[in-house]
């Protein structure tokens, strides 16, 4: 009986150490895999095109070209005339039923995450099913909702852990919220990693 308990204890320690190893190895391994996948994709597709057209090739040229292209698009379309083109594209895509939903959802979520005047105002704790969950206080609340609930209610976006593109919009009283002294980026990181990564101090 004592030997069996010792055996279980040893097996438990081995299992715990194995899980610790996975926690340590998995993040850099997955990061390396994603980086190599992006490099491979850009080299095999874009790098080959550049080599065929301009007879220039070196390792990383595909990725560098993609980064430069994205920067140029951001610079050019930041001006008035190109913005009208974007508005036209928005209008045209907004007329296609299924595409409209996908395009508008991705665009709005991208704005909420990356723009300086983010739709996310603060990181908060909000009541949900008898407990408290972390979410983001939204800057705006739909007028139709505000008319029914009143000014004492606010909108909180509660994303799912490991999947920021899915979540819930909660309408809660201001008095029930707990405002956290946390940067939006830190809140996003905490939720995205299911709480495994949190800024200390």
C-alpha positions in Angstrom: 0.0 0.0 0.0 2.8 2.4 0.9 4.7 1.4 -2.3 1.5 2.2 -4.4 1.2 5.6 -2.8 4.9 6.3 -3.5 4.3 5.2 -7.1 1.4 7.5 -7.5 3.4 10.4 -6.0 6.3 9.7 -8.4 3.9 9.5 -11.3 2.3 12.7 -10.2 5.6 14.5 -10.0 6.7 13.2 -13.5 3.3 14.4 -14.9 3.7 17.8 -13.3 7.2 18.2 -14.5 6.2 17.1 -18.0 3.4 19.8 -18.0 5.9 22.4 -16.8 8.1 21.4 -19.7 5.2 21.9 -22.2 4.4 25.3 -20.8 8.0 26.4 -21.2 8.6 24.8 -24.6 5.3 25.4 -26.3 5.3 29.3 -26.6 8.7 29.6 -28.3 8.0 26.5 -30.4 4.7 27.8 -31.6 6.2 31.3 -32.2 9.0 29.8 -34.2 6.6 27.6 -36.2 4.4 30.7 -37.1 7.5 32.8 -38.0 8.9 30.1 -40.2 5.5 29.5 -41.8 5.2 33.2 -42.7 8.8 33.3 -44.0 8.2 30.2 -46.1 4.9 31.6 -47.5 6.4 35.0 -48.4 9.6 33.5 -49.8 7.9 30.9 -52.0 5.2 33.2 -53.3 6.2 36.9 -53.1 10.0 36.3 -53.1 9.7 34.3 -56.3 7.7 37.0 -58.0 10.2 39.6 -57.1 13.0 37.5 -58.3 11.3 36.9 -61.7 10.4 40.5 -62.3 13.4 42.3 -60.8 16.1 39.6 -60.7 16.7 40.3 -57.0 16.7 37.6 -54.4 18.0 37.2 -50.8 16.5 35.4 -47.8 13.8 37.5 -46.2 13.0 39.6 -49.3 9.4 38.3 -49.4 8.7 39.3 -45.8 10.4 42.6 -46.1 8.4 43.4 -49.3 5.1 42.6 -47.4 6.1 44.9 -44.5 7.0 47.7 -46.9 3.8 47.2 -48.9 1.6 47.4 -45.8 3.4 50.5 -44.7 3.0 52.2 -48.1 -0.7 51.3 -48.2 -1.1 52.9 -44.7 0.8 56.0 -45.8 -0.9 56.5 -49.1 -4.5 55.8 -47.9 -4.0 58.2 -45.0 -4.7 61.1 -47.3 -8.0 62.5 -48.5 -8.3 61.2 -52.1 -7.4 57.5 -51.3 -9.8 57.7 -48.4 -12.6 58.3 -50.8 -11.6 55.1 -52.6 -11.7 53.2 -49.3 -15.2 54.6 -48.7 -16.3 53.5 -52.1 -14.9 50.0 -51.4 -16.8 50.0 -48.1 -20.0 51.0 -49.9 -19.7 48.3 -52.6 -18.8 45.5 -50.2 -21.6 46.7 -47.9 -24.1 45.8 -50.6 -23.2 42.1 -50.7 -25.1 40.3 -47.9 -22.7 37.7 -46.6 -19.5 39.6 -47.5 -21.0 42.7 -45.7 -21.2 40.9 -42.4 -17.7 39.4 -42.6 -16.0 42.6 -43.9 -17.7 45.0 -41.5 -17.0 42.7 -38.5 -13.3 42.3 -39.3 -12.9 46.0 -40.0 -14.6 47.2 -36.8 -12.7 44.7 -34.7 -9.4 45.8 -36.3 -10.2 49.4 -35.5 -11.1 48.6 -31.9 -7.8 46.8 -31.5 -5.3 48.9 -33.5 -6.5 52.5 -33.7 -5.3 55.0 -31.1 -8.9 56.2 -30.5 -9.9 52.7 -29.7 -13.5 51.7 -29.0 -12.2 50.1 -25.9 -12.1 52.7 -23.1 -10.9 50.8 -20.0 -10.2 47.3 -18.7 -12.9 46.4 -16.2 -14.3 43.5 -14.2 -18.1 43.0 -14.8 -20.6 40.7 -13.1 -21.5 37.6 -15.1 -23.4 34.5 -14.0 -22.6 35.1 -10.3 -18.9 35.8 -10.8 -16.7 38.6 -12.2 -15.2 38.5 -15.6 -12.6 40.7 -17.3 -13.7 42.8 -20.2 -13.5 46.2 -21.9 -15.6 49.2 -21.3 -16.9 50.5 -24.6 -16.9 54.2 -25.4 -20.4 54.1 -26.9 -23.7 52.3 -26.2 -26.5 52.0 -28.8 -29.0 54.7 -28.5 -31.9 52.3 -28.6 -30.4 50.3 -25.7 -29.7 53.5 -23.7 -33.3 54.7 -24.1 -34.6 51.5 -22.5 -32.0 51.0 -19.8 -31.1 54.6 -18.9 -27.8 56.4 -18.4 -26.7 54.3 -15.5 -25.9 51.3 -17.8 -22.8 50.9 -19.9 -21.6 48.4 -22.5 -18.8 45.9 -21.7 -17.3 43.7 -24.3 -16.3 40.3 -22.8 -14.1 38.4 -25.3 -13.5 34.7 -25.1 -10.1 33.6 -23.9 -7.8 32.4 -26.8 -10.3 33.9 -29.3 -10.6 37.6 -29.4 -13.0 37.5 -32.4 -15.7 36.0 -30.3 -17.3 37.3 -27.2 -20.4 38.9 -25.5 -21.6 42.4 -25.1 -22.8 42.9 -21.6 -25.0 45.8 -20.4 -24.3 46.4 -16.8 -24.8 49.2 -14.2 -21.8 51.5 -13.8 -22.0 50.9 -10.0 -21.4 47.2 -10.6 -18.2 47.7 -12.6 -14.7 47.4 -11.1 -12.3 49.7 -13.0 -8.8 48.1 -13.3 -5.6 50.1 -13.4 -4.4 48.2 -16.4 -3.4 49.1 -20.0 -5.6 47.9 -22.8 -2.7 45.9 -24.3 -2.1 44.2 -21.0 -5.7 43.3 -20.7 -5.8 41.9 -24.3 -2.7 39.8 -23.6 -4.1 38.5 -20.3 -7.4 37.4 -22.0 -5.7 36.1 -25.2 -3.4 33.8 -23.2 -6.2 32.7 -20.9 -4.5 34.4 -17.9 -1.2 32.6 -18.4 0.6 35.9 -19.2 0.1 38.8 -16.9 2.2 41.9 -16.3 3.7 41.9 -12.9 3.9 44.9 -10.6 
